Amino acid sequence: MSNSTSKVPTIEEEYNGAPPRLQDEATAVRDRLAANRTLPARYTRRRGLQPPPGMTAEAFLAAIAELRAELKGGDDLIQINDDAIDLVDGWYLDKPASTHDAFHVADPENLASSAVIFPRSTEDVQAIVRWANRHTSSSADGKTRGVPLYPISMGRNLGYGGAAPRVAGSVVLDLGRNMHQILSLDGGNASCVVEPGVTYFALYEAVERLNEKNKDTQTPLWIDTPDLGGGSVLGNAVDRGVGYTPYGDHFGNHCGMEIVLPDGSLLRTGMGALPGPDGTDNPAWQSFQHSFGPAVHGLFSQSSLGIVVKMGFHLMPAPPAHQSYCLTFPREDDFAAIVEVIRPLAQQGVLGNIPQLRHVVQELNVTGQSRETFRTKGGSGPLSAEEVHAAAAKLPLGDCSWVFYGTQYGPTQEALQNQLADIYKKFADAIPGTRLVLPEDVPADHYLHSRALVCAGVPVLRELDWLNWVPNGAHLFFSPIAPTRGEDARALHALIADLHKKYQYDLFPTLCVAGREMHYIANIVYDRSDADAKRRAIQLMREMIAACAARGFGEYRTHLLFADQVARTYSWGGQALLKLHETIKDALDPQGVLAPGRNGVWPAAYRGEGWELGVDDVDLNVIGPKKK
């Protein structure tokens, strides 16, 4: 964990650091989180080295020695996670030192890796994959499997499993440590090519330097960033993460990938499959997403079919003007009506971006204060509705129930004012008591200013303030998709709210509402030191997955411990989708080398051993093959 007496390093000092403009803020955020921690910063391993399944420690260490000699990198490229290596949760901008789930909802050692490898290049990745295929063991029924590899970019997919492998004892490939170059930044084409370790912070700073260089000849460019800026640009897109400008579909706005396949061979998607003149990259690689014949690039999102080592993205030409704002709505039961107003505005292109609709309780947690700050009735557990509204009344937006955060883009500020007037009228006519709030109407530290930055492509750190809600704050995301219809919104919200109440959790709903679908993202914030809180969080996730699936609301991504359950809810046609995934996995990765179990897809060498976790698996103290 970082030394709390020192400043957080900048990205000029460490690839995983904060931009200079945020160094002081990052240091303050880190120190607030540390002050709210009662757990030790380090966990001494009780189990020592956990070799890959089916391998003895001796065989594994011999294989590692062979790889170390092949890579010629010494201790700098391979870390063995034995008794000498503590488990360190760290904080958001730390490197994943020992590679487990920093937001552990189970025992931290249950998802710990046997080793971490830090490849320096595509060639290193290819060599590691071939090595993993050479060193095999047998499954319980005699199937051959290689050393399981689990690639990460920055390991910051927090709320979904972080840097942890699904199979304990896997070897983690930390691609970000040594592969963090922006390989191309083309102002004229408005595109870039990045390695896995390039963060949104790093890309933003590079684009800003390019904008300054070309200020007299080219339109400035924006990036699109998710809520937090320290994650991998490549990693977020491959996991189908989203942002908030018109370029917010990160995988949809990628253009070209270079991929190491499970046998160690190399593939380029799109126009990159056609060589350029004299062996150069194809000049249209970042201009056109497709190539000739069946499109394959989708196979490498949320999958374990290859390791993406390079990825191209389109950048957004900056609009002449933009304006962020929020709307507040007074009543809890305004929710369905809000969604009904959003749908036609989004379908007609009136809304400038994918807006966020948040419950007012999140006005409390983004202050960075603990839940107990707002408690007035005594006791424990979630805040009551009366406590939430009483606390909200003292904050800049005042007492309300729902807050809509949006941004408009256009040719002039005058045009934006006309757009805002039209949007406000649509909401106000349908929902009495609607209020329009602009950034200048609230203090400089209000969350609206953070949203304004994110919606202009400027990565920030503000969302980390949620974690101070409870001591040792951690979170799980529950992320179902529903149609943008008031009746569906009401049904989904009621279901999730009832289950949060049952398991005694504050409900923090954030909805990204588009013209036809909405992402309902519930953030379960729990205390990592509280075994009962973790058990209730697991029970809540299990029941929400099952109950939402029964209504047709499926998750678009999930924590790695719930992926089996989610994958099997997509059961139309007798599990036709999962069967296809397994068929492709077995064809491309017959020894199950790459990320077995990722997103619920198990290779043949693991299927039938009981690795899958289902709705009844609430006790996660043991994660692995179940005895028959």
Secondary structure, DSSP 8 states (H G I E B T S, - for coil): ---TTS---BTTT-TTSB-GGGHHHHHHHHHHHHHT--S-SEE--SS-----TT--HHHHHHHHHHHHHHHT-GGGTEEE-STTS-EE---TTS--SS-S-TT-SS-GGGG--SEEE---SHHHHHHHHHHHHHSEEE-TTS-EEE--EEEESSS--TTTTTT--SSTT-EEEE-TTT---EEEEETTTTEEEE-TT-BHHHHHHHHHHHHHHTTTTS--EE----S-SSSBHHHHHHTT-B-SSTT-BTTTTEEEEEEE-TTS-EEE-GGGGS--GGG---TTTTT-S--SSS--GGGGSS-SS-EEEEEEEE-EE--SEEEEEEEEE--GGGHHHHHHHHHHHHHTT-SSS--EEEETHHHHHTTT--GGGG--S-SSSS--HHHHHHHHTTSTT-S-SEEEEEEEEES-HHHHHHHHHHHHHHHHHHSTT-EEE-GGGS-TTSHHHHHHHHTTT----GGGGGGGGSTTEEEEEE-BEEES-HHHHHHHHHHHHHHHHHTT----EEEEE-SSEEEEEEEEEEETT-HHHHHHHHHHHHHHHHHHHHTT--BSS--GGGHHHHHHH--HHHHHHHHHHHHHHHHH-TT--B-TTGGG---TTTTTSS----TT----SS-S----
